[in-house]
Amino acid sequence: MPPTITISKIRLRAILIILASCFVLMTWSPLLISSDESSLHFSPSVTSRSFVDYEWRTMYENLYVYSVYPVPQWDTIPQMHVVILADDTNYLSANCSCRYYHSRTTLRAAEITVPAKLDPLPNSNVAPHQNFNMIGGRLRCPYPEEAALNMASLQILCREGNRSGEATFRIPVAATRPPKPLTFAHCGIIYRDYHEPAAIIEFIEYYRLMGVSAFFWITWGTEGKQRKVLQYYQQTGLLHLTEWILPFIPEEGKFAYMDGQMAGIYDCMLKLAPHYDYAIESDLDEYFITSLEPPTFASIVHQGSSDYSMVRMAWTEVNATYTDVFDASGMPTLRTSRISRRSSTVLTSGLRTKYIVRSRYVDLSGNHAVTKFKDRRATEDEVRDESPVPEETLILHMRSEPSSKDTETSDRRGAVFAPQLQARVAAVWKEIFP
């Protein structure tokens, strides 16, 4: 009998250990992000729990902080970037510092304080008379050389005249190696009553064919069929949706261009930098089209030899239909395939352009333009400001150019994926709306 009891105890103990191990793995595995192939195909739990959504915090009136990220610099210790919204005067008058703590609480911890630099992020297509006084920006916190890499929390302190405020963040774990090459994620914004349900499906499936494996969008006020489409892609793990709630009421005299989308885009790029090789920024009525083979984002960045690609806009024809259109069977028809003409006017400046970028190398990003990027291979003072050949890659903008003087040129690049795309859009539509 004693040996039998001993064996039973051993078996019971082994079973308990196995169950406990499974519980720990189930609890913590969603928080672990790897850079291997499996990380590109999220399950719903991994998507929702691997990327934390922040909330706006008020430092004092007209200065708000949102999120903090270590910016990967693979050859050096990373610096911290804090996403902010501030009145346009704050960038000249606010005095801010960053206080690092070894503990997650500020009550009992060794600390190191360094001065911070406050930068506005440019809104290149906003005219001065438009009265947008709240500007997206970033606070750059140098990582002190004498600090260990296991600093646990970061306290932001700002003062302007007799006003001051502070906010403490847990420091996210910095990536130790670059992400898998030629992986692409999309940063975007979706508005209520602006993007129709079939158009959302077409956009996502088109960009998936182009090589995008995840979508990170900020949104507010979506409902009805539009909301059903978004929920479907959230459940598949392809879409991470962040409800974007500003920390102030516009009626109080604070106005942020497009509801602070510059801050949202920059937050997205910082969020994705450790996990995806490239971040793509475009609105949901804009399609990258290219004459390269294969017609994918990997080709546009020349198989990874380009750190970024700044792409100019091509307007679609004036009389094009941009709303959802359905065939006799009730299935949506493609916008990209039925657009056969575009305006011959391709903007020659950086204004109203979109971009694909290795976000960990971003020096300064604009709302609708990439103004300047430092090439990591260039000298310290050398800055590249390139524009691609317009015949190679363009943005097909699903919005008509209002000028009647523009002529139209045939361009079928947007229809290159039509056979595959039509089948995919129809299949998803049937699944969501049987």
N, C-alpha and C positions, 0 to 999 in steps of 0.2 A: 503493500500500500504506500509506504513513504515515497518510493520512486515515482509512482503514478501521480501523487500529489505534486511532487517537484516538477515533473514534466508539464502538468496542467498549469502550474504557476508560470513556468517559462513560456508556454504557449500564450497564456493570457497576457503576460507582460509584453511579448512580441507583438501581439495584436494591438495592444494599446499604443505601443510605440509607432506602429504603422499608421494607425488612425490619427495620432497626433501629428505625424509628419505630413499626412495628406491635408489635414486642417491648415497647417502652417503654409503649405504650398498654395492651397486654394485662396488663402487670405492675402498672401503677399505677391503671388505671381503676377497679378494684373499691374502691380506697381513696378515691375522689372521690365525695362526696355532694352532689347538687344538690337544690334545693327545687322543681324543676319537676315536671311530671306524671310523667315517667319514673321518678323516685325512689320513687314509690308502688308500683311493680310490680317488686319485686326479682327478679333472677335468683338462683339458689342461691349463686353466687360472691359477688355483691354483699351478700347478706344475711349471709353468714358472715364476710366480711372488712371490711365497713364499720363494724360495731359490735364493738368489742373486748371480750372477756370478761376480767375481772381475776381475781386470786387473792388470798385473804386473806394479810395480812402481820402478823406479831406485833411490836408495838412493845415491849411487855413483858407480863408476866402480867396478864390481864384487860383489855388494851387492844389492839384489832386494827383495822387499816385495810384498806379494800377497793379503793376507786376514787376518782378525782378528776375533776371536770368543771367547766368554766367555765359559770357560770349566766348566760344571756343577759339583759342589761338593755339594751334597744335604744337607750336615750337616754344611757346612762352606760357606763363601763368595767366589764366583768363582774367578779364575785368568784368565787372557787373554792370549791366544796363537796366535802368529802371524806367518803365514807360509812364509818361505823365501827360496831363492836360493842364495848361496854365494860361493866364492872361498874357497877352503879347509883351507887357512891360516886365513880367517876372523874369524873363530870360536875361535882362540886363541888371535887375536890382536884387534878385534873391541870392542869398548866400547859403549854400548847402554843404553838408558834409556827410560822410558815410562812416558809421561805427560798426566794426566787425566784432562779433562775440564768439567765443569758443563753445558756449552753451546755447541752447535754444531759447532760454529765457535771459533777460537782461539783469536779473536779480543777483545772480552769482556766476560771474564769468569774467575771464580776462578779456580786455577789450583793446582794439586798435582803431584809431580814428584817422581818416584821411580826407582831404578836401575833395569835393565833387565838382564836376563841370556840367552845367545845364545847357542843353542844345535844343533849339526849336527844330522840328522837322519841316522841311519846306512844303508849302502848298502851292505848287508852281502855276496852277491855272486859276488861282483865286485873285481877283482884282482888288486893289485897296478899297474901292468904294463899296465892296460887298459887306463890310462891317462884321467880319468874322473875328471876334476878339479873343476866342479861346483856341489855342494852337496846340496840336499834338507835339510832344517832344520826348526827350530822353534825358536821364541823369546818368552820367558815366562815373562809376566808382572804381578807381584803380584798386587792384588787389595788392595789398602791401607785401613787399618781398619778404619781410620778416615773419609773415603770417604762414601758418601751416595750411595745407589745402583742406583741412577738416573743419574750417570755420563753420559754425552751425547757423548763425542768424546775422542779419544785416539790419541796422537801424538807420533810417534816413532822417536827418535833421535839417530843417530849413528855417531861415529867418529873413524877414524883410521889414525894416523899420521896427515898429513895436509889435509886429505879428510873428508868430513862430508856430511850428508844428513838428510832429515826429510820427513815424510809422515804422513798425518792425516786421520784417519778413523772414521766414525760414529760407535759407539758401538752398536752391535746388542742387542736386549732385551734378558736377561738371562732367561732361563727356571726356573720356580719356583717349579716344581715337576718332578719326573722321568716320562719317557714315558710309554705307556701301555706295560706291560710285554709280552715277547715273540713276539715282532714285529721285523721283519728283513728287512734290506735294503742292497743292493749290491753295492760295490764300484769297478769300473773296468775301463779298458782302451781299446779303440778300434782303430785299425790302418787301414789305407787304404791298400787294397790288401792282408790283413792278415786274415780277418774273412769274410767268405762267407755268402751270405744272408740267406740261409736255416739254416746254423749253428747258426746264430744269433737268429733266431726264436726258434730253438730247445733249445738253452741255456736259453733264457728268460722263455719259457714255462716250461722247466724242473725245473728251480729254483722257479718258481711260485708254482709248485706242492710241492716243498720242503718247502714252507712257506714264500718266499720273496714277499713283496708287493710293492716294489719300487726299481728302478735301477738308479744309479747316475754314469755316465761314462764321462770321458774326451776323447776327440777325436780331430783329425786333418786330413783333406784331404779325407774324405769319399765321395763317389760318386756312381752313377749308381744305380743298384739294392740294393746294400748295404745301400745307403742313403735312398732309398724308405722304406726299412724295419725300419730304425731308425726313420724316420718321422712318420710312422704308430704308433709306440709305444709312440712317443712323443705326438701324437694327442689323444691317449687313456689315457694319464696321467700317464702311468707306468714308463716312461723313462724321466730322466732329463739329457740333453746332454750339456756339456760345451766344447766350442772350446778352445783348449789348445795352446796358442801362447806364446812361450818363449820370454823373454825380450832382447835376444841377438842372434847374428847369429853364429852358430857353426864354420863357416869358420874363425871367428876372433880369434880362439884359445880357445874358451870356450866350454867345452863338459860336458853335464849333462847326467848321466846314464839314458838310455831309455827316453830321452827328459824330464828329471825331474819328472818322474812318482812318485817318493817317495813323493815329495811335493804335487802332485795331490792327491795321496791316503790319505795323512794326512789331507789335506784340506777337503776331502770327509768325513773322520771319524769325524772331528770336526763339520762339517756342520750337520751331521746326529745325533750326540749324544743327543741333546735335544728331538728328535722326534721319534727315534726308539731305541728299547732296545738293539739290536745287529747290528753291521756292519759286513758284510762279504767281505773279500778281496780275489779275485782270478782273474786270466786271463780268457779270454773268450774261451780258449781251455781246461779248467780245470773244472771237475765236481766232486763235493763232492758225494761220494757214501758211504752208511753205511749199516751194517747188523742189525741195531736197528729197532725196530717196534714202531710206524710207521717210515718209512725211511725219516725223515724230520729233519730240522735244530733244531727244538724244542727238538727232541730226542738226537741230537748230543750234545747239551748243557745241557742235562739231565733236561729238563723242567725248565730251568732257575737257576738250582743250581750251574752251572759253569759260571764264569765270562768270560772265554774264552776257546776255543778249538784250539790247534795247531795241524794241520793234515799233515801227511807226504805224500810224493809223491809216486805214483805207475805208472810206465811207461806202455803204451799200447804196444801191440805186434809190432814187427819191420815191418811186412808187411801189417799193417792195412792201410786203405784208409781214409784220413782225409779231403778230399774235399767234396763238395756237391755231393750227388748221388741221382738219380731220378729213380722211377719205370716206368713201361711201360705206365702208365697213365699220367706221367709228374709230379707226386707228389714226394716231397723229402722223402727219407728214413732216418731213425734215425741213427746217429753215435753211440749214447749210446747203442742201441739195437744190432747193428751189431758188436760191439767190444765184443768178447767172451773171449779174453785172455789178460793177462797183464804180464809184467815182474815180476818175483818172487822177484826182488830186490826192497825192500822198504827202502828208505834212513833212517838211524837211527838217524842222527843228525837233527838240526833245519834247515839246509841248504835246500833251495828250497821247503819250506813248505808254506802253506797258512793258513788262520785262520779265525775264527769267534770270535768276541770280543765285550764285552760291552765297547764301545769306550770311555765312560765317565770315565772309570777306567784305561785307557791306561797310563802307565808310560813311555814306550819307544817302538815304533813300528819299525820293520825292513821291508825292501822291500819284501823279500821272506821268512822272518822268523820273528816270535815273539821271541825275545831273552829273555826278562824278563818282567814280569808283577807283580806289587805289588798287593797282595790280600788285599782287603779292610778290611778283617776280621783278617789279620795277624798283627804281631807286626811291628813296624816302620822299623826295619832292616831286617825283614824276607821277602824273595823273592821266589816266586814259579817259577819253570821252568819245566813244565810238558810236556810229550809226551804221546799221547793216545795210547792205544793198537792198533797196525796196523790192526788187524783183525776186529776191530769195525768200524772205519771210515777212509777212504782214499781219496786222490785226484786222480781221474782217469784222467791222463794227455794225451790229444790227440796228443802226440808226441812220436815217437819211441825212445827207448833207443838204442844208436848206438852200444853198446858193443855186439858182437856176442856170448860172453860167458854166457850171461844171459839166464836162462831157463824161460819158460813161464808157468803160472799157470792159470787154468780156473777160471774165476770170472765173474759172471753174474749180479752183483749188479747194474751195470749201466743200466740194462734193466728193472728194477723193475717197472718203470712207462710207459713202452712201449705202452700198449694198450691205455691209456688216452693220452699219449704224441703224438702218431702218429695222432690221430684224431684232436688234438689241432693244431699241426704244419700244417696239411693239410688245416684246416679251415682258419688259418691266411694267409697261402700262397695263397689260392684262393681269399681271400679278397684283398690282395695287388696286386696280378698278375692274374686278372680274365681271 
